[in-house]
Amino acid sequence: MINRMRFVHTFRGRRRHLMLGTGALVISSEKGPTTIPLSVIEEVRTPDLPDLDIMLTDGEVHRIDGLHPEMTSAFAVTLTDALPEQRDPAGSALVTAPVSAPFGPAQWRALAAIGAVVSAYVGYAIWAGIAHGPRVVGVIAGGVALLIGLSLCFVATDDVRKYRYLTRYGTTVDAELGGRTKTGLMYYFNDTAGVPHLYVCSRDTAILSVTYDPKDPNRAMHPTWVVTVITKAALLLITAVLFFALGAWGAFGLLW
């Protein structure tokens, strides 16, 4: 279905989600998003419905499949009408496609540390099972509680860090309500380059102010009182402490 809004047009196919902003077209798939600036699109064609061909200014063709036949032609017209008069001959050089980032030394060190901790705890659980029999259940439950506590700490600190960073360095734009999902309401906005982005939250309004990170526009937030952020973080940390205490008692009570 095509959803025409003032800021962003969206198109949902069987395997593709297209977002047309004021300056770029974003094609989302299982592999990730591909961003095509409108200035490098020479022509939009529909030679083999329901597929859509996008001819770039350097002659390369991007074919989009997995669309609904009855909607492809309509979206082709919408995309053609949005193309600017001035085109950039750089073509495919300005297209950004999803790439898998290679593991660096820091990632390998972190993975090795996590593996060492998990291996040590598994060894401890095996010893507890051999030496204390049924009490190994407490060790396993305690490990789960410790993991939950760590997760809550991460969420709490990440929310505060994101709020502080976006408050200082974020860019605020208007986002328009475009639909609903199981996790919340979908809002669409354009960044300063005209690239459309999706933001999901629970707030229900036609137009929502969204502050995003210029370095990573997918990292965004809507206006929130600082008291709300601090209260949420405090509650999460208190809950984390309770899980840590329960986990420590269950996991290492055998040694006391």
N, C-alpha and C positions, 0 to 999 in steps of 0.2 A: 504494500500500500504506500502511496505517496502522501506525505504529510507536508503541506506547504505552510510555512511560517514566515514571519517578517525577516528573521535573521538567518534561518537555516531551513533548507528543504531536506527531508529524509525519505529514504526509499528502502523498504525491507523486502528482500527476496527470500528464496528458500535457503541459500547458503551465503548470502551477501547482505551487508547493511551499508548503504551509501548515504553519506552526509555531504550536502552541497552548501558551502558557505559563501561568503562574499568574495573570497580570494582563492579557494581551493576546493577540490573534491577529495573526500576521504573514503576509501573502500575498505571496509572491515571484513575480515574472514577469519578462519580458524588459525591461520598463520600469523595474524596481526594486521595492523592498519597500513595501507598504502596511501600516501598523500600526493596528489597531482595538482600543482598550481594551475589555476584557470588560464594563466598567461601562456602556458606551454601547450595548451590544447588547440590544435589546428581545426579539427573537425570531429563531429560525432556521427557515427553511422550505425545502422541497424540492418546489415546485409542478411544475417541469419537469425531471425527471431527465434527464441527470446534473448539471444546474446547481443551484447552492446560493444561496439568497437570504438575506441578513443584514439584518434590519430593525433600524434604529437607533432610539434613543429620541426623536429629533426627526422621525421619519417617513421619513427617507431610506433607500433600499434599495441595498445593495451586492450585485451579482450576481457570483458566481464561476463561470466556465465552464471547460471543458477538464479536467474531472474524470472519473474512472472511475465509471460508473453504479453498479456493485455496492458501491463504497466510499462514495459520497456520503451515503447514509442513515446509515451507521454513524458517519461523522464528524459529521453533524448532531446525532446523539444525544450524542456525546462533547462537542461544543461546548456544547450546551444544558445538560448536567450541570455544566459548568465555570462557568456564568454566576453572578455573585454575586447575593445578595438585594437589595442596595442598588444602584440604577441612577442614572446621571448623566444629567440631561435635556439636557446640552450636545450630545449626539449627534455629528453629523458634524464639529462644530467641533474635536473632540479627535482626529479621524482624521488621520493624517499620510500623505500620498501622495508618490510620487517627483516631484521637480521638477528641472528642469535649471537649474543655477546660471548666471547671466549672467556674461560675461567682464567683469572690472573693469579699471581702469587698470593695476594690477600685472600681471595676466595678459597684457594687450596688450603691455606693455613687454617682458615675458619672451619672448613670441612674436616680437616684432620683433627682439629681440637674437638669438634662435635663428635666425630667418630670415636675418639679416645675416651671421652666422657661416657658415651653410650656403651662402649665395650666394657668399661670398668663397672658400670652399673649392672649390666647383664651378668658379668662375672660375680658380682656381689649377690645378685638375686639367685643365681645357681648355687652359690655357697649357702645362702639362707635356706633354700629348699632342701639341700642335703643335710644341713646341720639342725634345722629347726622344723622341717616338715611343713605343716599347714600354715605356719606363720609367714611363709613366703607370699601369701595373699596380701598381707599388710605391706610388704616391700613393694609389690607391684602397684597396689593402690596408692601408696605414698609417692611412687615415681610419677604416676599420672597427675596427682595433686600438685607436685612440684612443677610439672610442665604447664599446667593451667596457670599457676602463679606467675611463671615466667612470661607466659603469653599476655596476661593482664598487665604486667609491668611494661611490656613492650607497647601495648596499645595506649596505655596512659601517657607514657613519655612521648610517644610519637605524636599524639594529638596535641600536646602542649608545644612541642617543637614546631609542628606544622603551623599552629596558630600564631606563634611568635614570629616565625619567618614570613608567613604570608601577610601579617599585619604590617610588617616593616617594608617588605620588598615586593609584595604581590601587586598585580594589576586587576582593577575592578571593572567588570563589564556587566551588561544586562544579559540574562539568559531567559529563553522563552520555553514555557511548558510545551512538551511535545508528546506526552503519553505517559503510560504507567507500566511498571514491571512488578514482579513479585517482591522485589526488594525496595521499591519506592517509586517516586515520580521522576520522569526523565526530563531534564532541561538541556537545551542546546544553546551554545554561545560560540561566537567567533573571537579568536585571539587577535592581536594587533596586526598579524599578517593575513587575516581573513580565513584562517584555517578553522573549520568547525570542530567542536568538541562536545562530548556528552558528559553531563554531570547528574548524578542520581542522589536524591535526598528525600526526606519525608515531608518537607514543607510544601504546602499546597497554595500556589498563587500563580497568576498568569505570567508575570514578569518577576524574575528573581535576580537580585544582585549577587554576582559570584566573583570571588577574588581568587585568581589563579597564579601559579608560579610561572614567570616568563620562561624559565629554563625547562620546565616540565608542566605544560598546561593541564595535563590530566590530574595534577595534584592541585586540588581546589577546595574551597569552602564557601559557605554562605555566611552572612553576618550573624555572629553569635556573641552574646555577652561574655566578657572575660570571666565573670563569676560562674557562669554555666560551665565553661571549659575547666576551670579550677575545681569546681565541685565534682564534675564527672571524673576528673583525674584522681581526686582524693578518694572517692568511693571505690574506684578500680584498684587503687593502691592498698586501701584497707582490706578489700576482698582478697587481693594478692597475698597480703601478710597472713590472713587466715588460712589460705591454701598452703602457704609455705610452712606454717606451724603444723597443720594437719599432715602435710607431706613428710616433714621431718620426723614427726612422731611415728608415722606409719612405716617410713622407709628405714629409719635408723634406730627405732625403739629397741631393736634386738641388741644393740650395743650398749644400752644403758643399764 
